[in-house]
Structures are given as structure tokens and as C-alpha cells.
């Protein structure tokens, strides 16, 4: 369980609220709600605020100790984030098991990748994208390099 904010730390609940709204915008975008075409703006807002908060933590460590302890920093992040990730993965797996068993086989690899925090690399390796209209990076088996191609013009093989 996360520890409460200590006396030397600043906590700004408004920033957590803005990050929550940014996440909701991304979810609405992925659900393809017509009123939410700007989900990618939510990604930018979330990462900008997260970067500010992370930098504030690291600068605070530097100011207090004269050094940055990345091991401690990552341990605190893991303790805070991993329980929620595992609950989310369990809920998604249960939902797919009950509601859409046909997708269960394809979910196994995605759950493993999400649990290990390398979903982006998993999607790249499978030549998948976040949305159907996004550009893809098909791997050429003959030339051994990656090339940008539109998903509408590439059928998943080297184009």
C-alpha cells in the first residue's frame, strides 16, 4: 500500500485529477466515441504531467540527499502501480473469458506483455497498432529493416 505524503513532499491533487481526465480521454478515444476525437491529446497531457511529477520527486531526492536513488525510486513506483496493473489484467482476463472466449487465446501474450511492462514491443513484434488507421512497421524478411507503411496498403507481410 502506498505511504501517505511525508512532510517534505508536495502533493497536488489537482494534477492527479488532470491525469485522470487525460486517461478518460484516451479511453473514450479508444472506444471511438464521436465526441472524443482528441484521445492523443490525453496521452500528451498525461505524460507531460507525469514527467513533471517524476522530475519533482527526483529533484527533491537530489536536494535532500545530494544524490538520486533510482532503485528506491523504481521500487516505490512498482509498489504503487503493479497492484493496480495486476487487478486490471485479472478483470480484463475474466471479462474476456466470460464475454468473448474467441479472443482468449490472443489475450495470453498481451497479458504477459502488459504484466512485464513491454506491451509496445509486443505489439511491434506482432505488427499490430493501437488503432486500425495507424501506420504500421512491417518487418521485411528479405531486406532485414523496418519501413513505415499505411495499414490500409499493407496486408501484414513485407510490402
C-alpha positions as CSV (number, residue, x, y, z in Angstrom):
1,X,0.0,0.0,0.0
2,X,1.3,3.5,-0.8
3,X,2.6,5.6,2.0
4,X,1.0,8.9,2.8
5,X,2.8,12.1,1.7
6,X,5.6,12.9,4.1
7,X,6.2,16.4,5.5
8,X,8.9,17.2,2.9
9,X,6.8,16.3,-0.2
10,X,4.3,18.4,-2.1
11,X,1.1,16.7,-3.1
12,X,-1.1,18.4,-5.7
13,X,-4.4,16.6,-6.0
14,X,-5.4,18.8,-9.0
15,X,-2.6,17.2,-11.1
16,X,-3.9,13.8,-10.2
17,X,-7.3,14.9,-11.4
18,X,-5.9,16.2,-14.6
19,X,-4.1,13.0,-15.2
20,X,-7.3,11.1,-14.6
21,X,-9.2,13.2,-17.1
22,X,-6.4,12.6,-19.6
23,X,-6.7,8.8,-19.1
24,X,-10.5,9.1,-19.6
25,X,-10.0,11.0,-22.8
26,X,-7.7,8.2,-24.1
27,X,-10.2,5.5,-23.1
28,X,-13.0,7.5,-24.8
29,X,-10.8,7.8,-27.9
30,X,-10.1,4.0,-28.0
31,X,-13.9,3.3,-27.6
32,X,-14.3,5.5,-30.7
33,X,-16.8,7.9,-29.1
34,X,-17.6,10.6,-31.7
35,X,-17.3,13.4,-29.1
36,X,-13.7,12.3,-28.2
37,X,-11.5,12.5,-31.3
38,X,-8.6,14.0,-29.3
39,X,-7.5,11.0,-27.3
40,X,-4.0,11.5,-28.3
41,X,-4.1,14.9,-26.6
42,X,-4.9,13.0,-23.4
43,X,-1.7,11.0,-23.9
44,X,0.4,14.2,-24.2
45,X,-1.2,15.7,-21.1
46,X,-0.8,12.5,-19.1
47,X,2.9,12.1,-20.0
48,X,3.7,15.8,-19.5
49,X,2.2,15.9,-16.0
50,X,3.8,12.5,-15.1
51,X,7.1,13.8,-16.3
52,X,6.8,16.9,-14.1
53,X,5.8,14.8,-11.1
54,X,8.7,12.3,-11.6
55,X,11.2,15.1,-12.1
56,X,9.9,16.8,-8.9
57,X,10.5,13.6,-7.0
58,X,14.0,13.1,-8.4
59,X,14.9,16.8,-7.8
60,X,13.6,16.5,-4.3
61,X,15.8,13.5,-3.7
62,X,18.8,15.3,-5.1
63,X,18.1,18.4,-2.9
64,X,17.7,16.3,0.2
65,X,20.5,13.7,-0.2
66,X,22.7,15.1,-2.9
67,X,22.1,12.0,-5.0
68,X,19.3,10.2,-6.8
69,X,18.5,6.7,-5.7
70,X,16.9,5.1,-8.8
71,X,16.5,1.7,-7.1
72,X,14.4,3.3,-4.4
73,X,12.5,5.4,-6.9
74,X,11.6,2.3,-9.1
75,X,10.7,0.2,-6.0
76,X,8.2,2.9,-4.9
77,X,6.7,3.1,-8.4
78,X,6.4,-0.7,-8.6
79,X,4.7,-0.8,-5.2
80,X,2.3,1.9,-6.3
81,X,1.5,0.8,-9.8
82,X,1.8,-3.0,-10.0
83,X,-1.1,-3.9,-7.8
84,X,-3.5,-1.9,-10.0
85,X,-2.0,-3.4,-13.2
86,X,-2.5,-6.9,-11.9
87,X,-6.1,-6.2,-10.8
88,X,-6.8,-4.7,-14.2
89,X,-5.3,-7.7,-16.0
90,X,-7.3,-10.1,-13.9
91,X,-10.5,-8.1,-14.6
92,X,-9.9,-8.0,-18.3
93,X,-9.0,-11.7,-18.4
94,X,-12.1,-12.6,-16.5
95,X,-14.2,-10.4,-18.8
96,X,-12.8,-11.9,-22.0
97,X,-13.2,-15.4,-20.5
98,X,-16.9,-14.8,-19.8
99,X,-17.9,-12.5,-22.6
100,X,-15.6,-13.2,-25.6
101,X,-13.9,-16.6,-25.4
102,X,-12.8,-16.4,-29.0
103,X,-10.3,-13.7,-28.1
104,X,-8.9,-15.6,-25.1
105,X,-6.0,-17.2,-27.0
106,X,-4.8,-13.9,-28.3
107,X,-5.1,-12.4,-24.9
108,X,-2.5,-14.6,-23.3
109,X,0.5,-13.0,-24.9
110,X,-0.9,-9.5,-24.4
111,X,-1.5,-10.1,-20.7
112,X,2.1,-11.4,-20.2
113,X,3.5,-8.4,-22.1
114,X,1.4,-6.0,-20.0
115,X,2.4,-7.6,-16.8
116,X,6.1,-7.3,-17.8
117,X,5.6,-3.7,-19.0
118,X,6.6,-4.3,-22.6
119,X,3.3,-4.1,-24.4
120,X,4.6,-1.7,-27.0
121,X,7.4,-4.1,-28.0
122,X,4.9,-6.9,-28.0
123,X,2.6,-5.0,-30.4
124,X,5.5,-4.1,-32.7
125,X,6.7,-7.7,-32.8
126,X,3.2,-8.8,-33.8
127,X,2.9,-6.0,-36.4
128,X,-0.1,-4.5,-34.5
129,X,-1.0,-1.0,-33.8
130,X,-3.1,1.0,-31.3
131,X,-5.8,1.7,-33.8
132,X,-6.8,0.5,-37.3
133,X,-5.8,3.7,-39.1
134,X,-2.3,3.9,-37.6
135,X,0.8,3.4,-39.6
136,X,2.4,0.0,-39.2
137,X,6.0,-1.1,-39.2
138,X,6.1,-4.3,-41.2
139,X,9.3,-6.2,-40.9
140,X,11.0,-7.2,-44.2
141,X,12.3,-10.7,-44.1
142,X,14.3,-10.2,-47.2
143,X,16.0,-6.8,-46.5
144,X,16.0,-7.0,-42.7
145,X,14.8,-3.5,-42.0
146,X,11.7,-1.7,-40.9
147,X,9.7,0.6,-43.2
148,X,6.7,2.7,-42.5
149,X,3.6,1.7,-44.4
150,X,0.0,2.5,-44.0
151,X,-2.1,-0.3,-42.6
152,X,-4.6,0.2,-45.4
153,X,-1.9,-0.6,-48.0
154,X,-0.1,-3.4,-46.2
155,X,-1.6,-6.8,-45.6
156,X,0.8,-7.7,-42.8
157,X,3.6,-9.2,-44.9
158,X,6.6,-7.3,-46.2
159,X,5.3,-4.7,-48.5
